[in-house]
Amino acid sequence: MGMKIRIVGGVTGGASAAARLRRLDESADIVIFERGEHVSYSNCSLPYFLSRTVPDSGSLLMVTPERFRRQYNIEVRTQNEVLAIDRAAKTIRVKRLADGGEYEEPYDKLILAPGAAPLRPRSIEGVDGENVFTIRDVRDIERLDDYLTAHDVREVAVVGGGFIGCETAENLVESGRQVTLVEAADQIMTPFDFDMAQILEKEMMDHGVSLAIGDGVKRIGADSLTLASGRTVKAGAVVLAIGNRPETELAKAAGLEIGSLGGIRVNHNYRTADPDIYAVGDAIEVCHRLTRQWTRLALAWPAQMQGRAAADHIMGIAHRPKGVIGSSVLRIFDLYAASTGLTERAARAAGIACDAVYVIPADKVSLMPDSAPIHLKLVYETPTGRLLGAQAIGRDAADRRIDVVAALLSMDGTLEDLKETELCYAPVVSTAKDAVHMAALVALNLLDGRFRQVPVSKVRELVESGACIVDVREPGEYAAGHLKNAVNVPLSQLRERMEEIPRDRPVYLHCRSSQRSYNAIMALQQHGFNNVRNIAGSYLGICLYEYAQDVLGGREKIVTAYNFN
Ligand SMILES: Cc1cc2nc3c(=O)[nH]c(=O)nc-3n(C[C@H](O)[C@H](O)[C@H](O)COP(=O)(O)OP(=O)(O)OC[C@H]3O[C@@H](n4cnc5c(N)ncnc54)[C@H](O)[C@@H]3O)c2cc1C
């Protein structure tokens, strides 16, 4: 027998490490310990069982213990919980959950891949009720589904507007239930800036999800929950998806270092301070490539790659990871939403001087029947033009745009690099100058001082303060809906009507998506208008930015009619 390698946790990070170890060393003696009933299941697909997109829960299981044994000669012990590590003796104590028996198991190398446990805050009254659920493994989703069916639950509250909360809400709606999504922060989906999150909130509302934003849960009862604001939400079951806590008890008790964010501290080879113990996945802290600060990133790609890297290092292959950037995507009903790197909010919080552009080009040549707007926000450092992050939301291929930026982020790319990236094109998949190029070009124009802009978030203030706003769309578009005090000077008439535009005060221009208004600004500037600014996102962006806040906040509209096309 070769080296004794013991792995705690048999899902994403643990299973990846085990498989890589076997490929590198036929003689290694590899055992996976898993507390749960299953190993190597698709956690990411769990919510899709609720809608039967995944028709049966059994198909969530990717590799069975039997297949691990036959295909990889790896022993898997499910329902075996590792209780403690004795670093001096190089043993772990394991409990067989079936009969309660305990035993010692020696190791040469130990990999910790215990993941993170969903939060269940004690501060919420009724949090231990039989109708309160969290989602982490196959049993969890089966329990939730069984409960909803057995009690014929029609109304469900999902608490937490992150990935798991949003995906759960979507799948519950698809299963025919009424869903309220409760989020304590001022927006859902924090990998997106507030302006972009408004698009996602509207999509939720359009599909019948009732939103309670900026409101926490105080009390959960049998058929309702009470929010911090006093609002009561009818719900026969509650799914808590409010984040997770790294499972660090084993590491902590063994004297391994725990970081300030609560994750296990490891080096660039995912080794702890103990040369024989590694840790990977949701349980660890990692270095953020852009901020150079510690962070936690509970996603499948890092867990898999870290598991593989730890296995490599045990077998003598060193890694030099560059730090994480945090790339993710989700589908919310008819929209795909992807992001990478830092949001504008996160970049500013990290003290990085930055700016952002928001463009809404068509995702394909507009002649194509399924062409639709793609909303793309690009964040970059000033004055260097170094790329910091991007967010894209659209009906198709938002992830492809973000993958391009992600690839450049991992090479310290700049706006210039993005502009020069030669991408494939056919009218059925994109436009010759793709959305990412347009964002880079707009950003370079801004960076070079060729024009100035204001974000959609400032428009309400402009309208309410009586600022001069010029709408350069055609009269028909203006008539169908416009900003309350905007004047209409179509781009097609601009050169004849320039004298209507004041020179003695700031003028804010917009069109539908900021392309025509940018053209207008360039023309005006060449005619001596020095105080003109483009409204990033223009009328489409403004309507999307305002809608959810207007509906949820009951506030007065600044547009005569919303227009989302
Ligand atoms: C519902 C859901 C949807 C998700 N969707 C996505 C997505 O779309 N994209 C994405 O990138 N990520 C997604 N994730 C996150 C992703 O699944 C995790 O980041 C990843 O699984 C983490 O891998 P891990 O190995 O660290 O932990 P896990 O995969 O959680 O595995 C840890 C395992 O260790 C076991 N364990 C813990 N302690 C012990 C012990 N003492 N003894 C024995 N066993 C122990 C646990 O039972 C658990 O099975 C999703 C997660 C969930 C729950």
Ligand as a Chemical Component Dictionary entry (heavy atoms), coordinates in Angstrom:
data_LIG
# 
_chem_comp.id                   LIG 
_chem_comp.type                 NON-POLYMER 
_chem_comp.pdbx_formal_charge   0 
_chem_comp.three_letter_code    LIG 
# 
loop_
_chem_comp_atom.comp_id 
_chem_comp_atom.atom_id 
_chem_comp_atom.alt_atom_id 
_chem_comp_atom.type_symbol 
_chem_comp_atom.charge 
_chem_comp_atom.model_Cartn_x 
_chem_comp_atom.model_Cartn_y 
_chem_comp_atom.model_Cartn_z 
_chem_comp_atom.pdbx_ordinal 
LIG C1  C1  C 0 -28.435 24.721 -3.594 1  
LIG C2  C2  C 0 -27.049 25.081 -4.031 2  
LIG C3  C3  C 0 -26.837 25.597 -5.307 3  
LIG C4  C4  C 0 -25.561 25.948 -5.712 4  
LIG N1  N1  N 0 -25.388 26.430 -6.981 5  
LIG C5  C5  C 0 -24.152 26.731 -7.408 6  
LIG C6  C6  C 0 -23.923 27.154 -8.746 7  
LIG O1  O1  O 0 -24.867 27.232 -9.561 8  
LIG N2  N2  N 0 -22.651 27.468 -9.121 9  
LIG C7  C7  C 0 -21.599 27.354 -8.258 10 
LIG O2  O2  O 0 -20.464 27.635 -8.651 11 
LIG N3  N3  N 0 -21.779 26.944 -6.985 12 
LIG C8  C8  C 0 -23.015 26.618 -6.541 13 
LIG N4  N4  N 0 -23.199 26.172 -5.252 14 
LIG C9  C9  C 0 -22.041 26.153 -4.338 15 
LIG C10 C10 C 0 -21.179 24.910 -4.487 16 
LIG O3  O3  O 0 -22.004 23.780 -4.510 17 
LIG C11 C11 C 0 -20.200 24.851 -3.327 18 
LIG O4  O4  O 0 -19.392 25.991 -3.368 19 
LIG C12 C12 C 0 -19.320 23.615 -3.369 20 
LIG O5  O5  O 0 -20.094 22.459 -3.347 21 
LIG C13 C13 C 0 -18.368 23.597 -2.177 22 
LIG O6  O6  O 0 -17.636 22.417 -2.198 23 
LIG P1  P1  P 0 -17.005 21.833 -0.872 24 
LIG O7  O7  O 0 -16.309 20.568 -1.259 25 
LIG O8  O8  O 0 -16.212 22.872 -0.176 26 
LIG O9  O9  O 0 -18.227 21.517 0.084  27 
LIG P2  P2  P 0 -19.503 20.595 -0.146 28 
LIG O10 O10 O 0 -19.707 20.317 -1.581 29 
LIG O11 O11 O 0 -20.597 21.196 0.632  30 
LIG O12 O12 O 0 -19.094 19.227 0.534  31 
LIG C14 C14 C 0 -18.755 19.158 1.895  32 
LIG C15 C15 C 0 -19.152 17.793 2.444  33 
LIG O13 O13 O 0 -18.414 17.552 3.622  34 
LIG C16 C16 C 0 -19.211 16.818 4.518  35 
LIG N5  N5  N 0 -18.681 16.974 5.872  36 
LIG C17 C17 C 0 -18.558 18.133 6.585  37 
LIG N6  N6  N 0 -17.991 17.887 7.772  38 
LIG C18 C18 C 0 -17.722 16.557 7.830  39 
LIG C19 C19 C 0 -17.143 15.715 8.814  40 
LIG N7  N7  N 0 -16.705 16.192 9.965  41 
LIG N8  N8  N 0 -17.040 14.412 8.532  42 
LIG C20 C20 C 0 -17.480 13.898 7.348  43 
LIG N9  N9  N 0 -18.036 14.659 6.384  44 
LIG C21 C21 C 0 -18.153 15.974 6.623  45 
LIG C22 C22 C 0 -20.582 17.447 4.357  46 
LIG O14 O14 O 0 -21.589 16.543 4.754  47 
LIG C23 C23 C 0 -20.612 17.743 2.862  48 
LIG O15 O15 O 0 -21.286 16.718 2.153  49 
LIG C24 C24 C 0 -24.461 25.794 -4.817 50 
LIG C25 C25 C 0 -24.667 25.267 -3.538 51 
LIG C26 C26 C 0 -25.938 24.904 -3.140 52 
LIG C27 C27 C 0 -26.138 24.333 -1.760 53 
# 
loop_
_chem_comp_bond.comp_id 
_chem_comp_bond.atom_id_1 
_chem_comp_bond.atom_id_2 
_chem_comp_bond.value_order 
_chem_comp_bond.pdbx_ordinal 
LIG C1  C2  SING 1  
LIG C2  C3  SING 2  
LIG C2  C26 DOUB 3  
LIG C3  C4  DOUB 4  
LIG C4  N1  SING 5  
LIG C4  C24 SING 6  
LIG N1  C5  DOUB 7  
LIG C5  C6  SING 8  
LIG C5  C8  SING 9  
LIG C6  O1  DOUB 10 
LIG C6  N2  SING 11 
LIG N2  C7  SING 12 
LIG C7  O2  DOUB 13 
LIG C7  N3  SING 14 
LIG N3  C8  DOUB 15 
LIG C8  N4  SING 16 
LIG N4  C9  SING 17 
LIG N4  C24 SING 18 
LIG C9  C10 SING 19 
LIG C10 O3  SING 20 
LIG C10 C11 SING 21 
LIG C11 O4  SING 22 
LIG C11 C12 SING 23 
LIG C12 O5  SING 24 
LIG C12 C13 SING 25 
LIG C13 O6  SING 26 
LIG O6  P1  SING 27 
LIG P1  O7  DOUB 28 
LIG P1  O8  SING 29 
LIG P1  O9  SING 30 
LIG O9  P2  SING 31 
LIG P2  O10 DOUB 32 
LIG P2  O11 SING 33 
LIG P2  O12 SING 34 
LIG O12 C14 SING 35 
LIG C14 C15 SING 36 
LIG C15 O13 SING 37 
LIG C15 C23 SING 38 
LIG O13 C16 SING 39 
LIG C16 N5  SING 40 
LIG C16 C22 SING 41 
LIG N5  C17 SING 42 
LIG N5  C21 SING 43 
LIG C17 N6  DOUB 44 
LIG N6  C18 SING 45 
LIG C18 C19 SING 46 
LIG C18 C21 DOUB 47 
LIG C19 N7  SING 48 
LIG C19 N8  DOUB 49 
LIG N8  C20 SING 50 
LIG C20 N9  DOUB 51 
LIG N9  C21 SING 52 
LIG C22 O14 SING 53 
LIG C22 C23 SING 54 
LIG C23 O15 SING 55 
LIG C24 C25 DOUB 56 
LIG C25 C26 SING 57 
LIG C26 C27 SING 58 
# 
